[in-house]
Amino acid sequence: MEPYLYWYNPNIHPFIEYKSRRDCLKDYAKNENLNLTLDDEYGLRLFLKTVSSDTGSRCALCYRMRIEKTAMLAAKEGFKAFTTTLLISPYQDHETIKKICEETAEKYSVDFFYKDFRRYFREGMEKARAGEFYMQKYCGCIFSEEERFNQNKQTEKFQRLELLIGRENLKKLNKTSVLIFGAGGVGSWTAEALVRSGIGKIGIIDHDIICASNINRQMEATSETLGLPKASALKKRLLEINPQCDITSWDELFCLENAGKFKIEECCYVIDAIDSINHKLDLIEKTCGAGVTLFSSMGMALKTDPSKIKTGAIWKTDVCPLARHVRQGLRKRGFSKDFTVVYSTETPVNKKPNTANGSMVTVTGTAGLLLASLVINDILKHGE
């Protein structure tokens, strides 16, 4: 496959931003000996005319005007197919872009080459930094520039965090999406820590109902929420903390049959706080297969010492019985990929026969906070 580059970006504002991105592409094409066509008209007026009637749908309108020009060129010049670099961004509306490309391909009788490039996003960012490319700070249009500088009320909530990590890193957190499977003693604390750290989009999946025995360790469990679905109750609590956070809850069990509805491949991170071993193994395989970063919690029941909790690769864990079962289950499935887990090196307390596993908030909460810290620190290290 031989790529041919085409530049058409009438949406980018101001002109100095437009020029910086265009010139970076020109230098890259020259250095890599790639063909490049520049539709080099600074088209701010055309862009504003196109989106002014419905600014709420401006992204879809912007996608379409750029994709149509690309498809027209491909058809005119006899190319076999076209695609778009928009497909690499985890922050764009991937499904809308794909749908518009498919419609445009049919309209202009040219193939649309589809591939979900988002799994290569981090690798691309690292290569861009190594090559000292110009790195954009916002989507590009005049509206996204406005949003960039109009976050005072939202930013105020995270002022102490911003003092520690800086405004740009706070924006990275706000652009990140996380799916949390399991809203119990570990997952609920992970969710709360992520919301309090400015994560912009969170999904919560749990089929269980709050009962009195949950109150000792689960964020959403109070005397007022007994009998309510855990995921919905946790969503309500989190929105009270940050109403601007985009939160979705599913009051159902994760399994392979319904895995598609959660769109794991579209999120940035997955937190596994599931207890059931088979569903846990299914989620691990599904997430790693989609190329999404996974952080998984091992067994925190029957433990009393939070100082024994560690993070590490699943294949190098020890002592934890659940981690051992996970490793064995993955080997039986022929799974060999690595991922990071939170686990305890404390020998489990012997429980009484025919009783539930005892657990305490100092342990489950610590594990949940560690999972959240893995997400946050990974974003600060690699996110863009």
DAURCOR-V517571 format. One record per residue. N is the residue number from 1. D_CENTER is the distance of its C-alpha to the mean C-alpha in Angstrom with 2 decimals. Layout:
{{N D_CENTER} {N D_CENTER}}
This chain:
{{1 29.75} {2 30.73} {3 28.31} {4 29.87} {5 28.06} {6 28.43} {7 27.64} {8 27.73} {9 25.85} {10 28.04} {11 25.21} {12 24.80} {13 26.57} {14 28.61} {15 30.68} {16 30.14} {17 26.37} {18 27.34} {19 29.83} {20 27.57} {21 25.00} {22 27.88} {23 29.90} {24 27.08} {25 26.77} {26 30.57} {27 30.84} {28 28.22} {29 30.02} {30 33.32} {31 32.33} {32 30.84} {33 33.78} {34 31.71} {35 33.18} {36 31.86} {37 32.94} {38 32.39} {39 32.76} {40 33.40} {41 34.17} {42 32.52} {43 32.01} {44 30.91} {45 33.59} {46 32.62} {47 28.97} {48 30.04} {49 32.57} {50 30.07} {51 27.55} {52 30.04} {53 31.00} {54 27.52} {55 25.20} {56 22.80} {57 22.22} {58 22.49} {59 19.31} {60 20.57} {61 24.03} {62 22.98} {63 21.20} {64 24.39} {65 26.89} {66 25.38} {67 24.75} {68 28.27} {69 29.87} {70 28.22} {71 29.41} {72 32.83} {73 33.23} {74 32.25} {75 34.78} {76 37.44} {77 37.27} {78 37.11} {79 33.74} {80 32.61} {81 29.06} {82 26.52} {83 22.75} {84 20.46} {85 18.26} {86 16.01} {87 14.55} {88 12.91} {89 10.70} {90 7.01} {91 8.46} {92 11.39} {93 12.46} {94 12.48} {95 14.79} {96 17.13} {97 17.52} {98 18.35} {99 20.78} {100 22.52} {101 22.97} {102 24.53} {103 26.80} {104 27.81} {105 28.58} {106 30.91} {107 32.50} {108 33.44} {109 34.11} {110 31.89} {111 29.24} {112 25.53} {113 23.91} {114 20.49} {115 17.99} {116 14.22} {117 14.03} {118 10.28} {119 10.88} {120 13.37} {121 11.48} {122 11.88} {123 15.36} {124 16.23} {125 15.49} {126 17.65} {127 20.34} {128 20.39} {129 20.99} {130 23.57} {131 25.27} {132 25.31} {133 23.89} {134 23.55} {135 19.96} {136 19.14} {137 18.12} {138 17.22} {139 16.93} {140 20.70} {141 22.63} {142 24.95} {143 22.92} {144 19.72} {145 22.16} {146 23.62} {147 20.36} {148 19.80} {149 23.15} {150 23.30} {151 21.01} {152 23.93} {153 23.72} {154 20.01} {155 20.40} {156 23.48} {157 21.64} {158 19.88} {159 22.98} {160 23.63} {161 20.13} {162 20.55} {163 23.94} {164 22.45} {165 19.50} {166 20.46} {167 19.36} {168 17.28} {169 15.15} {170 14.94} {171 13.66} {172 10.85} {173 9.85} {174 10.44} {175 8.23} {176 4.98} {177 3.42} {178 4.78} {179 7.42} {180 10.74} {181 13.58} {182 16.81} {183 17.89} {184 20.94} {185 22.29} {186 19.31} {187 16.26} {188 17.75} {189 18.21} {190 14.68} {191 13.57} {192 16.39} {193 15.73} {194 12.14} {195 13.62} {196 16.56} {197 14.60} {198 13.24} {199 9.56} {200 9.46} {201 7.85} {202 8.50} {203 9.91} {204 12.97} {205 15.02} {206 18.58} {207 21.97} {208 24.24} {209 26.59} {210 27.32} {211 30.66} {212 32.83} {213 32.03} {214 28.38} {215 29.54} {216 30.09} {217 26.47} {218 23.86} {219 22.56} {220 23.12} {221 26.48} {222 29.48} {223 32.94} {224 31.80} {225 28.93} {226 30.89} {227 30.63} {228 27.42} {229 24.29} {230 22.01} {231 18.71} {232 20.46} {233 22.28} {234 19.30} {235 17.62} {236 20.97} {237 21.19} {238 17.81} {239 18.70} {240 21.98} {241 20.31} {242 18.13} {243 18.99} {244 16.77} {245 13.52} {246 12.18} {247 12.68} {248 13.40} {249 15.53} {250 17.07} {251 20.41} {252 20.66} {253 20.53} {254 17.99} {255 20.04} {256 20.11} {257 21.95} {258 19.30} {259 16.11} {260 15.69} {261 15.36} {262 12.00} {263 10.46} {264 8.61} {265 8.71} {266 6.75} {267 3.33} {268 1.91} {269 4.51} {270 7.48} {271 10.48} {272 13.75} {273 16.55} {274 18.68} {275 22.43} {276 23.69} {277 24.02} {278 23.89} {279 20.79} {280 19.18} {281 20.25} {282 19.05} {283 15.47} {284 15.64} {285 17.10} {286 14.79} {287 11.55} {288 13.40} {289 15.03} {290 11.97} {291 11.21} {292 7.90} {293 8.41} {294 10.29} {295 12.24} {296 15.15} {297 18.01} {298 21.51} {299 24.64} {300 25.31} {301 28.28} {302 31.83} {303 30.88} {304 32.33} {305 31.50} {306 28.05} {307 29.22} {308 29.05} {309 25.25} {310 23.64} {311 20.53} {312 21.00} {313 20.68} {314 21.36} {315 24.45} {316 25.99} {317 25.89} {318 29.28} {319 31.11} {320 28.32} {321 29.59} {322 26.27} {323 24.84} {324 28.03} {325 27.64} {326 24.08} {327 25.40} {328 28.36} {329 26.44} {330 24.13} {331 27.26} {332 28.98} {333 26.21} {334 26.51} {335 23.04} {336 23.14} {337 19.68} {338 18.78} {339 16.04} {340 16.27} {341 17.74} {342 19.32} {343 22.93} {344 26.39} {345 29.52} {346 31.72} {347 34.08} {348 33.46} {349 36.21} {350 38.57} {351 38.12} {352 40.99} {353 41.55} {354 40.31} {355 38.04} {356 34.32} {357 32.33} {358 32.72} {359 29.86} {360 29.63} {361 27.14} {362 27.72} {363 26.31} {364 23.50} {365 22.42} {366 22.51} {367 20.35} {368 17.73} {369 17.91} {370 17.69} {371 14.45} {372 13.02} {373 14.77} {374 13.29} {375 9.72} {376 11.47} {377 13.83} {378 11.58} {379 9.91} {380 13.55} {381 14.77} {382 12.66} {383 10.31} {384 11.95}}
